[in-house]
Amino acid sequence: MQDVLLDRDLAMLGDAYVNFVYSLALSEKQHKPVGRKLKSSVLAMAVRNSGLRSLLPSRTDRHKQADAAEALIVYAWLNKVVSLEEAVYIIMKEESLEDAFCSLLQVIVEKLKMEKA
C-alpha cells in the first residue's frame, strides 16, 4: 500500500478526483451545484486519524500526507474498490470533513484488505 500512497501520478489525478467528490457531496447537501477545493490540512488530518500516517516516511509534511490520501482515494476508484457514488455517500454522512475523509480512507483500507484475503 505504501507504493500507492507515495505515487505522485496517482496524487495528481487524485487531487482532481477528491475535489470532484467533495464538490458533489456539497452539491447534494445544499441542493444546488457547488464547486470547492478541499484544503490539504483536512486530508492530512484524515491520514493521521485513519492510521495511515505510520505508512509514510517520518518527515512527510502535511502536503505530502494530503497527496497520499488523494493517491489512495483515486486508486480505490480506478480499481473499482469504492465507487464515486459510495465515496460521495461516505463524505455526506459525517458531520466534519476530517471525519468524513477519515471514514472514506478507512473503508478503502478495509476493502483492500478483504481483496487480498
N, CA, C and O atoms as CSV, one atom per row, in Angstrom:
chain,resi,resn,atom,element,x,y,z
A,1,MET,N,N,0.824,-1.197,0.000
A,1,MET,CA,C,0.000,0.000,0.000
A,1,MET,C,C,0.867,1.260,0.000
A,1,MET,O,O,0.456,2.305,-0.504
A,2,GLN,N,N,2.070,1.152,0.569
A,2,GLN,CA,C,2.943,2.319,0.637
A,2,GLN,C,C,3.287,2.852,-0.754
A,2,GLN,O,O,3.408,4.062,-0.945
A,3,ASP,N,N,3.445,1.949,-1.724
A,3,ASP,CA,C,3.754,2.399,-3.081
A,3,ASP,C,C,2.616,3.229,-3.667
A,3,ASP,O,O,2.869,4.172,-4.417
A,4,VAL,N,N,1.384,2.900,-3.343
A,4,VAL,CA,C,0.228,3.684,-3.788
A,4,VAL,C,C,0.238,5.048,-3.104
A,4,VAL,O,O,0.052,6.072,-3.761
A,5,LEU,N,N,0.450,5.069,-1.800
A,5,LEU,CA,C,0.437,6.320,-1.040
A,5,LEU,C,C,1.498,7.305,-1.523
A,5,LEU,O,O,1.307,8.517,-1.422
A,6,LEU,N,N,2.602,6.802,-2.040
A,6,LEU,CA,C,3.712,7.662,-2.455
A,6,LEU,C,C,3.757,7.921,-3.962
A,6,LEU,O,O,4.694,8.550,-4.453
A,7,ASP,N,N,2.760,7.443,-4.692
A,7,ASP,CA,C,2.728,7.595,-6.148
A,7,ASP,C,C,2.303,9.017,-6.535
A,7,ASP,O,O,1.170,9.423,-6.280
A,8,ARG,N,N,3.214,9.761,-7.146
A,8,ARG,CA,C,2.956,11.167,-7.492
A,8,ARG,C,C,1.906,11.307,-8.587
A,8,ARG,O,O,1.097,12.234,-8.558
A,9,ASP,N,N,1.915,10.390,-9.554
A,9,ASP,CA,C,0.932,10.459,-10.632
A,9,ASP,C,C,-0.480,10.221,-10.100
A,9,ASP,O,O,-1.421,10.921,-10.473
A,10,LEU,N,N,-0.614,9.236,-9.233
A,10,LEU,CA,C,-1.923,8.999,-8.608
A,10,LEU,C,C,-2.347,10.206,-7.785
A,10,LEU,O,O,-3.523,10.571,-7.781
A,11,ALA,N,N,-1.403,10.830,-7.089
A,11,ALA,CA,C,-1.725,12.003,-6.272
A,11,ALA,C,C,-2.235,13.152,-7.137
A,11,ALA,O,O,-3.161,13.863,-6.746
A,12,MET,N,N,-1.634,13.336,-8.311
A,12,MET,CA,C,-2.076,14.423,-9.195
A,12,MET,C,C,-3.502,14.189,-9.685
A,12,MET,O,O,-4.326,15.104,-9.661
A,13,LEU,N,N,-3.794,12.975,-10.126
A,13,LEU,CA,C,-5.155,12.650,-10.551
A,13,LEU,C,C,-6.093,12.683,-9.350
A,13,LEU,O,O,-7.226,13.154,-9.447
A,14,GLY,N,N,-5.612,12.180,-8.227
A,14,GLY,CA,C,-6.413,12.150,-7.007
A,14,GLY,C,C,-6.827,13.522,-6.529
A,14,GLY,O,O,-7.908,13.681,-5.962
A,15,ASP,N,N,-5.983,14.521,-6.749
A,15,ASP,CA,C,-6.317,15.891,-6.361
A,15,ASP,C,C,-7.608,16.334,-7.046
A,15,ASP,O,O,-8.516,16.856,-6.399
A,16,ALA,N,N,-7.680,16.125,-8.347
A,16,ALA,CA,C,-8.885,16.495,-9.096
A,16,ALA,C,C,-10.081,15.644,-8.672
A,16,ALA,O,O,-11.184,16.159,-8.493
A,17,TYR,N,N,-9.859,14.352,-8.513
A,17,TYR,CA,C,-10.945,13.441,-8.149
A,17,TYR,C,C,-11.512,13.759,-6.766
A,17,TYR,O,O,-12.730,13.796,-6.593
A,18,VAL,N,N,-10.642,13.987,-5.783
A,18,VAL,CA,C,-11.101,14.290,-4.421
A,18,VAL,C,C,-11.898,15.595,-4.405
A,18,VAL,O,O,-12.924,15.684,-3.731
A,19,ASN,N,N,-11.439,16.598,-5.133
A,19,ASN,CA,C,-12.190,17.852,-5.193
A,19,ASN,C,C,-13.552,17.647,-5.854
A,19,ASN,O,O,-14.535,18.273,-5.460
A,20,PHE,N,N,-13.610,16.772,-6.856
A,20,PHE,CA,C,-14.872,16.447,-7.510
A,20,PHE,C,C,-15.825,15.741,-6.543
A,20,PHE,O,O,-17.000,16.098,-6.454
A,21,VAL,N,N,-15.322,14.748,-5.827
A,21,VAL,CA,C,-16.136,14.026,-4.838
A,21,VAL,C,C,-16.652,14.997,-3.779
A,21,VAL,O,O,-17.833,14.979,-3.433
A,22,TYR,N,N,-15.768,15.836,-3.273
A,22,TYR,CA,C,-16.132,16.834,-2.257
A,22,TYR,C,C,-17.205,17.780,-2.799
A,22,TYR,O,O,-18.182,18.071,-2.109
A,23,SER,N,N,-17.026,18.256,-4.025
A,23,SER,CA,C,-17.999,19.171,-4.630
A,23,SER,C,C,-19.352,18.497,-4.848
A,23,SER,O,O,-20.394,19.119,-4.643
A,24,LEU,N,N,-19.340,17.232,-5.260
A,24,LEU,CA,C,-20.606,16.503,-5.421
A,24,LEU,C,C,-21.326,16.338,-4.087
A,24,LEU,O,O,-22.544,16.503,-4.014
A,25,ALA,N,N,-20.585,16.016,-3.041
A,25,ALA,CA,C,-21.194,15.862,-1.714
A,25,ALA,C,C,-21.799,17.183,-1.249
A,25,ALA,O,O,-22.910,17.206,-0.719
A,26,LEU,N,N,-21.075,18.277,-1.444
A,26,LEU,CA,C,-21.612,19.592,-1.075
A,26,LEU,C,C,-22.847,19.932,-1.905
A,26,LEU,O,O,-23.819,20.476,-1.381
A,27,SER,N,N,-22.810,19.616,-3.188
A,27,SER,CA,C,-23.950,19.886,-4.067
A,27,SER,C,C,-25.188,19.129,-3.610
A,27,SER,O,O,-26.293,19.673,-3.616
A,28,GLU,N,N,-25.004,17.878,-3.214
A,28,GLU,CA,C,-26.126,17.080,-2.700
A,28,GLU,C,C,-26.685,17.684,-1.413
A,28,GLU,O,O,-27.899,17.803,-1.253
A,29,LYS,N,N,-25.802,18.061,-0.506
A,29,LYS,CA,C,-26.240,18.615,0.778
A,29,LYS,C,C,-26.953,19.947,0.611
A,29,LYS,O,O,-27.933,20.224,1.303
A,30,GLN,N,N,-26.455,20.784,-0.319
A,30,GLN,CA,C,-27.004,22.128,-0.482
A,30,GLN,C,C,-28.083,22.201,-1.560
A,30,GLN,O,O,-28.675,23.258,-1.778
A,31,HIS,N,N,-28.337,21.094,-2.223
A,31,HIS,CA,C,-29.363,21.006,-3.273
A,31,HIS,C,C,-29.149,22.023,-4.386
A,31,HIS,O,O,-30.105,22.539,-4.965
A,32,LYS,N,N,-27.877,22.304,-4.680
A,32,LYS,CA,C,-27.524,23.167,-5.807
A,32,LYS,C,C,-26.074,22.871,-6.180
A,32,LYS,O,O,-25.304,22.390,-5.349
A,33,PRO,N,N,-25.702,23.153,-7.419
A,33,PRO,CA,C,-24.322,22.879,-7.832
A,33,PRO,C,C,-23.309,23.715,-7.042
A,33,PRO,O,O,-23.462,24.928,-6.903
A,34,VAL,N,N,-22.284,23.051,-6.535
A,34,VAL,CA,C,-21.231,23.714,-5.764
A,34,VAL,C,C,-19.888,23.147,-6.212
A,34,VAL,O,O,-19.732,21.934,-6.350
A,35,GLY,N,N,-18.933,24.022,-6.435
A,35,GLY,CA,C,-17.577,23.588,-6.777
A,35,GLY,C,C,-16.599,24.119,-5.742
A,35,GLY,O,O,-16.457,25.331,-5.584
A,36,ARG,N,N,-15.930,23.226,-5.042
A,36,ARG,CA,C,-14.990,23.639,-3.988
A,36,ARG,C,C,-13.704,22.827,-4.081
A,36,ARG,O,O,-13.671,21.730,-4.639
A,37,LYS,N,N,-12.660,23.396,-3.524
A,37,LYS,CA,C,-11.370,22.716,-3.412
A,37,LYS,C,C,-11.153,22.388,-1.947
A,37,LYS,O,O,-11.285,23.258,-1.086
A,38,LEU,N,N,-10.825,21.148,-1.663
A,38,LEU,CA,C,-10.609,20.695,-0.293
A,38,LEU,C,C,-9.215,21.100,0.174
A,38,LEU,O,O,-8.241,20.953,-0.565
A,39,LYS,N,N,-9.121,21.608,1.393
A,39,LYS,CA,C,-7.829,22.015,1.945
A,39,LYS,C,C,-6.976,20.791,2.254
A,39,LYS,O,O,-7.479,19.764,2.709
A,40,SER,N,N,-5.678,20.918,1.999
A,40,SER,CA,C,-4.731,19.832,2.286
A,40,SER,C,C,-4.732,19.457,3.757
A,40,SER,O,O,-4.526,18.296,4.110
A,41,SER,N,N,-4.965,20.447,4.617
A,41,SER,CA,C,-4.944,20.180,6.060
A,41,SER,C,C,-6.033,19.195,6.467
A,41,SER,O,O,-5.843,18.413,7.399
A,42,VAL,N,N,-7.170,19.223,5.781
A,42,VAL,CA,C,-8.264,18.288,6.069
A,42,VAL,C,C,-7.824,16.861,5.740
A,42,VAL,O,O,-8.032,15.939,6.529
A,43,LEU,N,N,-7.222,16.693,4.580
A,43,LEU,CA,C,-6.767,15.357,4.179
A,43,LEU,C,C,-5.613,14.873,5.042
A,43,LEU,O,O,-5.537,13.688,5.368
A,44,ALA,N,N,-4.714,15.779,5.416
A,44,ALA,CA,C,-3.591,15.398,6.283
A,44,ALA,C,C,-4.110,14.907,7.632
A,44,ALA,O,O,-3.604,13.922,8.170
A,45,MET,N,N,-5.112,15.585,8.176
A,45,MET,CA,C,-5.705,15.161,9.446
A,45,MET,C,C,-6.394,13.802,9.281
A,45,MET,O,O,-6.316,12.952,10.168
A,46,ALA,N,N,-7.058,13.604,8.161
A,46,ALA,CA,C,-7.719,12.322,7.898
A,46,ALA,C,C,-6.694,11.191,7.809
A,46,ALA,O,O,-6.950,10.082,8.279
A,47,VAL,N,N,-5.549,11.466,7.214
A,47,VAL,CA,C,-4.481,10.460,7.133
A,47,VAL,C,C,-4.012,10.092,8.536
A,47,VAL,O,O,-3.844,8.913,8.850
A,48,ARG,N,N,-3.804,11.094,9.371
A,48,ARG,CA,C,-3.353,10.822,10.744
A,48,ARG,C,C,-4.416,10.058,11.528
A,48,ARG,O,O,-4.106,9.077,12.205
A,49,ASN,N,N,-5.665,10.504,11.437
A,49,ASN,CA,C,-6.743,9.874,12.206
A,49,ASN,C,C,-7.064,8.454,11.734
A,49,ASN,O,O,-7.553,7.635,12.512
A,50,SER,N,N,-6.792,8.172,10.480
A,50,SER,CA,C,-7.099,6.844,9.933
A,50,SER,C,C,-6.007,5.819,10.221
A,50,SER,O,O,-6.202,4.624,10.002
A,51,GLY,N,N,-4.868,6.280,10.708
A,51,GLY,CA,C,-3.765,5.370,10.987
A,51,GLY,C,C,-2.813,5.164,9.821
A,51,GLY,O,O,-1.854,4.399,9.932
A,52,LEU,N,N,-3.063,5.834,8.709
A,52,LEU,CA,C,-2.207,5.674,7.534
A,52,LEU,C,C,-0.881,6.417,7.658
A,52,LEU,O,O,0.063,6.137,6.919
A,53,ARG,N,N,-0.811,7.350,8.578
A,53,ARG,CA,C,0.413,8.151,8.740
A,53,ARG,C,C,1.630,7.267,8.986
A,53,ARG,O,O,2.731,7.589,8.539
A,54,SER,N,N,1.444,6.173,9.684
A,54,SER,CA,C,2.562,5.274,10.013
A,54,SER,C,C,3.162,4.601,8.775
A,54,SER,O,O,4.272,4.072,8.836
A,55,LEU,N,N,2.438,4.618,7.661
A,55,LEU,CA,C,2.944,4.016,6.426
A,55,LEU,C,C,3.788,4.979,5.597
A,55,LEU,O,O,4.367,4.592,4.582
A,56,LEU,N,N,3.854,6.234,6.035
A,56,LEU,CA,C,4.603,7.256,5.302
A,56,LEU,C,C,5.944,7.523,5.975
A,56,LEU,O,O,6.087,7.305,7.178
A,57,PRO,N,N,6.925,7.991,5.210
A,57,PRO,CA,C,8.216,8.340,5.816
A,57,PRO,C,C,8.054,9.348,6.956
A,57,PRO,O,O,7.118,10.148,6.957
A,58,SER,N,N,8.958,9.304,7.912
A,58,SER,CA,C,8.811,10.085,9.148
A,58,SER,C,C,8.759,11.596,8.938
A,58,SER,O,O,8.082,12.283,9.703
A,59,ARG,N,N,9.425,12.127,7.961
A,59,ARG,CA,C,9.446,13.581,7.758
A,59,ARG,C,C,8.464,14.047,6.677
A,59,ARG,O,O,8.687,15.073,6.034
A,60,THR,N,N,7.413,13.313,6.485
A,60,THR,CA,C,6.418,13.665,5.472
A,60,THR,C,C,5.576,14.836,5.962
A,60,THR,O,O,4.936,14.756,7.011
A,61,ASP,N,N,5.581,15.936,5.189
A,61,ASP,CA,C,4.827,17.127,5.593
A,61,ASP,C,C,3.335,16.969,5.281
A,61,ASP,O,O,2.913,15.988,4.669
A,62,ARG,N,N,2.557,17.951,5.712
A,62,ARG,CA,C,1.094,17.887,5.537
A,62,ARG,C,C,0.693,17.768,4.073
A,62,ARG,O,O,-0.217,17.017,3.720
A,63,HIS,N,N,1.388,18.522,3.231
A,63,HIS,CA,C,1.045,18.491,1.811
A,63,HIS,C,C,1.234,17.084,1.235
A,63,HIS,O,O,0.383,16.603,0.487
A,64,LYS,N,N,2.325,16.437,1.574
A,64,LYS,CA,C,2.584,15.073,1.090
A,64,LYS,C,C,1.620,14.062,1.722
A,64,LYS,O,O,1.267,13.062,1.097
A,65,GLN,N,N,1.199,14.327,2.962
A,65,GLN,CA,C,0.192,13.465,3.589
A,65,GLN,C,C,-1.124,13.574,2.820
A,65,GLN,O,O,-1.799,12.572,2.585
A,66,ALA,N,N,-1.484,14.809,2.427
A,66,ALA,CA,C,-2.698,15.015,1.633
A,66,ALA,C,C,-2.564,14.325,0.278
A,66,ALA,O,O,-3.514,13.710,-0.206
A,67,ASP,N,N,-1.382,14.427,-0.332
A,67,ASP,CA,C,-1.132,13.736,-1.603
A,67,ASP,C,C,-1.350,12.228,-1.455
A,67,ASP,O,O,-1.913,11.584,-2.340
A,68,ALA,N,N,-0.903,11.680,-0.339
A,68,ALA,CA,C,-1.063,10.245,-0.086
A,68,ALA,C,C,-2.542,9.867,-0.026
A,68,ALA,O,O,-2.951,8.850,-0.587
A,69,ALA,N,N,-3.338,10.686,0.652
A,69,ALA,CA,C,-4.780,10.428,0.725
A,69,ALA,C,C,-5.402,10.486,-0.661
A,69,ALA,O,O,-6.198,9.621,-1.026
A,70,GLU,N,N,-5.040,11.503,-1.431
A,70,GLU,CA,C,-5.581,11.650,-2.781
A,70,GLU,C,C,-5.194,10.460,-3.654
A,70,GLU,O,O,-6.011,9.960,-4.428
A,71,ALA,N,N,-3.957,10.013,-3.530
A,71,ALA,CA,C,-3.497,8.860,-4.312
A,71,ALA,C,C,-4.297,7.606,-3.967
A,71,ALA,O,O,-4.725,6.875,-4.859
A,72,LEU,N,N,-4.496,7.361,-2.685
A,72,LEU,CA,C,-5.221,6.161,-2.263
A,72,LEU,C,C,-6.691,6.221,-2.676
A,72,LEU,O,O,-7.256,5.217,-3.110
A,73,ILE,N,N,-7.301,7.381,-2.544
A,73,ILE,CA,C,-8.720,7.518,-2.892
A,73,ILE,C,C,-8.937,7.285,-4.383
A,73,ILE,O,O,-9.854,6.558,-4.766
A,74,VAL,N,N,-8.106,7.891,-5.228
A,74,VAL,CA,C,-8.295,7.687,-6.670
A,74,VAL,C,C,-7.883,6.272,-7.085
A,74,VAL,O,O,-8.467,5.712,-8.012
A,75,TYR,N,N,-6.896,5.692,-6.419
A,75,TYR,CA,C,-6.522,4.296,-6.675
A,75,TYR,C,C,-7.724,3.382,-6.411
A,75,TYR,O,O,-8.003,2.471,-7.190
A,76,ALA,N,N,-8.419,3.633,-5.325
A,76,ALA,CA,C,-9.595,2.823,-4.978
A,76,ALA,C,C,-10.682,2.958,-6.035
A,76,ALA,O,O,-11.348,1.977,-6.366
A,77,TRP,N,N,-10.866,4.147,-6.561
A,77,TRP,CA,C,-11.874,4.359,-7.600
A,77,TRP,C,C,-11.443,3.685,-8.907
A,77,TRP,O,O,-12.238,2.994,-9.544
A,78,LEU,N,N,-10.189,3.889,-9.299
A,78,LEU,CA,C,-9.687,3.303,-10.549
A,78,LEU,C,C,-9.767,1.778,-10.540
A,78,LEU,O,O,-9.985,1.157,-11.580
A,79,ASN,N,N,-9.591,1.187,-9.379
A,79,ASN,CA,C,-9.600,-0.271,-9.244
A,79,ASN,C,C,-10.944,-0.821,-8.775
A,79,ASN,O,O,-11.050,-1.978,-8.369
A,80,LYS,N,N,-11.966,0.030,-8.837
A,80,LYS,CA,C,-13.344,-0.368,-8.515
A,80,LYS,C,C,-13.500,-0.926,-7.103
A,80,LYS,O,O,-14.301,-1.827,-6.855
A,81,VAL,N,N,-12.712,-0.366,-6.188
A,81,VAL,CA,C,-12.809,-0.740,-4.776
A,81,VAL,C,C,-13.920,0.067,-4.115
A,81,VAL,O,O,-14.706,-0.472,-3.337
A,82,VAL,N,N,-13.982,1.358,-4.426
A,82,VAL,CA,C,-15.021,2.259,-3.923
A,82,VAL,C,C,-15.511,3.091,-5.104
A,82,VAL,O,O,-14.719,3.763,-5.767
A,83,SER,N,N,-16.804,3.046,-5.363
A,83,SER,CA,C,-17.371,3.800,-6.482
A,83,SER,C,C,-17.466,5.286,-6.140
A,83,SER,O,O,-17.359,5.679,-4.978
A,84,LEU,N,N,-17.666,6.089,-7.161
A,84,LEU,CA,C,-17.877,7.524,-6.961
A,84,LEU,C,C,-19.077,7.751,-6.046
A,84,LEU,O,O,-19.017,8.563,-5.122
A,85,GLU,N,N,-20.154,7.038,-6.305
A,85,GLU,CA,C,-21.371,7.205,-5.513
A,85,GLU,C,C,-21.148,6.840,-4.049
A,85,GLU,O,O,-21.631,7.530,-3.152
A,86,GLU,N,N,-20.414,5.752,-3.811
A,86,GLU,CA,C,-20.133,5.339,-2.439
A,86,GLU,C,C,-19.262,6.368,-1.729
A,86,GLU,O,O,-19.487,6.672,-0.558
A,87,ALA,N,N,-18.273,6.900,-2.432
A,87,ALA,CA,C,-17.395,7.919,-1.843
A,87,ALA,C,C,-18.197,9.161,-1.459
A,87,ALA,O,O,-18.014,9.710,-0.372
A,88,VAL,N,N,-19.079,9.599,-2.344
A,88,VAL,CA,C,-19.917,10.772,-2.051
A,88,VAL,C,C,-20.806,10.488,-0.844
A,88,VAL,O,O,-20.946,11.341,0.034
A,89,TYR,N,N,-21.403,9.309,-0.790
A,89,TYR,CA,C,-22.268,8.935,0.334
A,89,TYR,C,C,-21.502,8.963,1.656
A,89,TYR,O,O,-21.997,9.493,2.651
A,90,ILE,N,N,-20.303,8.399,1.666
A,90,ILE,CA,C,-19.499,8.372,2.894
A,90,ILE,C,C,-19.173,9.793,3.346
A,90,ILE,O,O,-19.235,10.098,4.537
A,91,ILE,N,N,-18.829,10.656,2.401
A,91,ILE,CA,C,-18.494,12.048,2.734
A,91,ILE,C,C,-19.722,12.771,3.280
A,91,ILE,O,O,-19.608,13.555,4.222
A,92,MET,N,N,-20.878,12.518,2.707
A,92,MET,CA,C,-22.100,13.223,3.117
A,92,MET,C,C,-22.575,12.840,4.510
A,92,MET,O,O,-23.181,13.666,5.193
A,93,LYS,N,N,-22.319,11.615,4.953
A,93,LYS,CA,C,-22.932,11.161,6.202
A,93,LYS,C,C,-22.208,11.630,7.460
A,93,LYS,O,O,-22.762,11.522,8.554
A,94,GLU,N,N,-20.992,12.144,7.338
A,94,GLU,CA,C,-20.241,12.618,8.504
A,94,GLU,C,C,-20.427,14.119,8.686
A,94,GLU,O,O,-20.643,14.850,7.719
A,95,GLU,N,N,-20.344,14.567,9.923
A,95,GLU,CA,C,-20.503,15.991,10.218
A,95,GLU,C,C,-19.273,16.810,9.833
A,95,GLU,O,O,-19.395,17.846,9.180
A,96,SER,N,N,-18.092,16.348,10.235
A,96,SER,CA,C,-16.875,17.120,9.937
A,96,SER,C,C,-16.167,16.537,8.716
A,96,SER,O,O,-16.250,15.338,8.449
A,97,LEU,N,N,-15.477,17.394,7.987
A,97,LEU,CA,C,-14.744,16.938,6.813
A,97,LEU,C,C,-13.624,15.971,7.186
A,97,LEU,O,O,-13.383,14.990,6.483
A,98,GLU,N,N,-12.945,16.254,8.294
A,98,GLU,CA,C,-11.863,15.370,8.734
A,98,GLU,C,C,-12.397,13.964,9.002
A,98,GLU,O,O,-11.795,12.972,8.589
A,99,ASP,N,N,-13.545,13.890,9.703
A,99,ASP,CA,C,-14.160,12.589,9.983
A,99,ASP,C,C,-14.631,11.911,8.698
A,99,ASP,O,O,-14.507,10.696,8.544
A,100,ALA,N,N,-15.173,12.712,7.776
A,100,ALA,CA,C,-15.684,12.171,6.519
A,100,ALA,C,C,-14.565,11.515,5.713
A,100,ALA,O,O,-14.709,10.386,5.245
A,101,PHE,N,N,-13.464,12.220,5.554
A,101,PHE,CA,C,-12.373,11.663,4.762
A,101,PHE,C,C,-11.617,10.576,5.512
A,101,PHE,O,O,-11.056,9.673,4.891
A,102,CYS,N,N,-11.593,10.648,6.830
A,102,CYS,CA,C,-11.028,9.562,7.628
A,102,CYS,C,C,-11.855,8.294,7.407
A,102,CYS,O,O,-11.295,7.216,7.205
A,103,SER,N,N,-13.171,8.418,7.443
A,103,SER,CA,C,-14.057,7.269,7.201
A,103,SER,C,C,-13.840,6.692,5.810
A,103,SER,O,O,-13.775,5.474,5.638
A,104,LEU,N,N,-13.729,7.566,4.823
A,104,LEU,CA,C,-13.506,7.103,3.454
A,104,LEU,C,C,-12.191,6.328,3.352
A,104,LEU,O,O,-12.146,5.257,2.746
A,105,LEU,N,N,-11.130,6.862,3.939
A,105,LEU,CA,C,-9.838,6.170,3.916
A,105,LEU,C,C,-9.916,4.823,4.628
A,105,LEU,O,O,-9.341,3.840,4.162
A,106,GLN,N,N,-10.619,4.776,5.748
A,106,GLN,CA,C,-10.753,3.522,6.493
A,106,GLN,C,C,-11.536,2.479,5.700
A,106,GLN,O,O,-11.181,1.301,5.704
A,107,VAL,N,N,-12.594,2.903,5.023
A,107,VAL,CA,C,-13.374,1.986,4.187
A,107,VAL,C,C,-12.493,1.427,3.069
A,107,VAL,O,O,-12.526,0.230,2.783
A,108,ILE,N,N,-11.711,2.295,2.448
A,108,ILE,CA,C,-10.829,1.858,1.365
A,108,ILE,C,C,-9.820,0.828,1.874
A,108,ILE,O,O,-9.634,-0.221,1.257
A,109,VAL,N,N,-9.178,1.125,2.990
A,109,VAL,CA,C,-8.181,0.204,3.554
A,109,VAL,C,C,-8.814,-1.150,3.867
A,109,VAL,O,O,-8.238,-2.191,3.553
A,110,GLU,N,N,-9.993,-1.142,4.483
A,110,GLU,CA,C,-10.672,-2.401,4.815
A,110,GLU,C,C,-11.014,-3.201,3.561
A,110,GLU,O,O,-10.822,-4.416,3.524
A,111,LYS,N,N,-11.520,-2.522,2.537
A,111,LYS,CA,C,-11.881,-3.225,1.304
A,111,LYS,C,C,-10.647,-3.779,0.601
A,111,LYS,O,O,-10.691,-4.872,0.037
A,112,LEU,N,N,-9.548,-3.030,0.634
A,112,LEU,CA,C,-8.310,-3.521,0.033
A,112,LEU,C,C,-7.788,-4.744,0.780
A,112,LEU,O,O,-7.275,-5.679,0.166
A,113,LYS,N,N,-7.920,-4.736,2.104
A,113,LYS,CA,C,-7.506,-5.899,2.905
A,113,LYS,C,C,-8.345,-7.120,2.552
A,113,LYS,O,O,-7.819,-8.227,2.439
A,114,MET,N,N,-9.655,-6.918,2.376
A,114,MET,CA,C,-10.545,-8.030,2.032
A,114,MET,C,C,-10.213,-8.599,0.659
A,114,MET,O,O,-10.322,-9.806,0.444
A,115,GLU,N,N,-9.808,-7.736,-0.272
A,115,GLU,CA,C,-9.451,-8.211,-1.611
A,115,GLU,C,C,-8.218,-9.102,-1.579
A,115,GLU,O,O,-8.111,-10.057,-2.349
A,116,LYS,N,N,-7.287,-8.784,-0.682
A,116,LYS,CA,C,-6.049,-9.564,-0.586
A,116,LYS,C,C,-6.262,-10.902,0.109
A,116,LYS,O,O,-5.497,-11.844,-0.100
A,117,ALA,N,N,-7.303,-10.985,0.936
A,117,ALA,CA,C,-7.549,-12.216,1.711
A,117,ALA,C,C,-8.093,-13.336,0.850
A,117,ALA,O,O,-8.351,-14.431,1.351
